[in-house]
Amino acid sequence: MKLVPRKLDILILNQVGFLTQKRLARGVKLNNTEATLWDLFCSRLNELGKAIAWKTSCSTGCFRNVM
């Protein structure tokens, strides 16, 4: 099966993320690629958490004006 380069990148990142989760669950140290991906994943979750906290802490009209 031939994949577009963008879809291939997404597939590879997905697989690396899956392996990272499995290795962390077993307590194995991560290699460079996995550690980088895990760091990006954690920073993205932090950004989403801040956005969710902001949305829930102010009224909807206030949030629409800010965005």
For each residue, the residues with C-beta under 8 A, 3 or more apart:
1:
2:
3: 7 8 11
4: 7 8
5: 8 9
6: 9 10
7: 3 4 10 11
8: 3 4 5 11 12
9: 5 6 12 13
10: 6 7 13 14
11: 3 7 8 14 15
12: 8 9 15 16
13: 9 10 16 17 37
14: 10 11 17 18
15: 11 12 18 19
16: 12 13 19 20 33 34 37
17: 13 14 20 21 37 41
18: 14 15 21 22
19: 15 16 22 23 34
20: 16 17 23 24 30 34 37 38
21: 17 18 24 25
22: 18 19 25 26
23: 19 20 26 28 29 30 34
24: 20 21 27 28 30 38
25: 21 22
26: 22 23
27: 24
28: 23 24
29: 23
30: 20 23 24 34 35 38
31: 34 35
32: 35 36
33: 16 36 37
34: 16 19 20 23 30 31 37 38
35: 30 31 32 38 39
36: 32 33 39 40
37: 13 16 17 20 33 34 40 41
38: 20 24 30 34 35 41 42
39: 35 36 42 43
40: 36 37 43 44
41: 17 37 38 44 45
42: 38 39 45 46
43: 39 40 46 47
44: 40 41 47 48
45: 41 42 48 49
46: 42 43 49 50
47: 43 44 50 51
48: 44 45 51 52
49: 45 46 52 53
50: 46 47 53 54
51: 47 48 54 55
52: 48 49 55 56
53: 49 50 56 57
54: 50 51 57 58 63
55: 51 52 58 63
56: 52 53
57: 53 54
58: 54 55 62 63 66
59: 62 63
60: 63 64
61: 64 65
62: 58 59 65 66
63: 54 55 58 59 60 66 67
64: 60 61 67
65: 61 62
66: 58 62 63
67: 63 64
